[in-house]
Structures are given as structure tokens and as C-alpha cells.
Amino acid sequence: MCRLKVRVTANSHRPGLVGLIDKVVHLKVSAPPADGQANRELCNFLAELFHLAPSLISVRYGHSARQKVVEVQGVDEGHLFAILRQHLVKNMRE
């Protein structure tokens, strides 16, 4: 299990991974921040990105804040950051 710091921007027209700054994942989601919709989209996005079941990812702290701590089970931190960097490099080329 590991924890990621995530900064989320809700109600975005272009959802996706924006960047990785000082081990803080910056991403945008299209869902509004009401009733946990943005948090669910965040968890589903990360699950798809990391090829994990959505049930293995949860918002641990910051449910109603832009800055959150997300808990990911079954994977180590180094592997997650490698996937994030690879995804960012791929997106920069496109």
C-alpha cells in the first residue's frame, strides 16, 4: 500500500493527468465536486491508469479539498511514479 498526494481540478473540459510536481500528482476531472462525484472519477481514472481495480484506490484525506491523499493498495510507490512519468512523457509527444 502507498499514498499519493493529488491536486484535483474539477469541472474540467479536458480531464486527465496534467503533471507531477514535487511528488504531487496534478490532474483534472470533468465531474463536479458535489456528492463525491469528482472523487469517484479521480479513483476510476487512477485505477484505469495503474491497471488496478477501482476498489483498490480510495481517497484517504481531503474528501472536500482540492489537495487529497489517495491510498493505493497492492502496488509500491516507485512503480506508481514510474507509470505516471511514462504517461506524462507519452502525452507530451502527442
Secondary structure, DSSP 4 states (H G I P E B T S, - for coil): -EEEEEEEE-S-SS-EEEEEETTEEEEE-SS-SSTTHHHHHHHHHHHHHHT--GGGEEEEE-TTSSEEEEEE-SS-HHHHHHHHHHHHHHHHH-
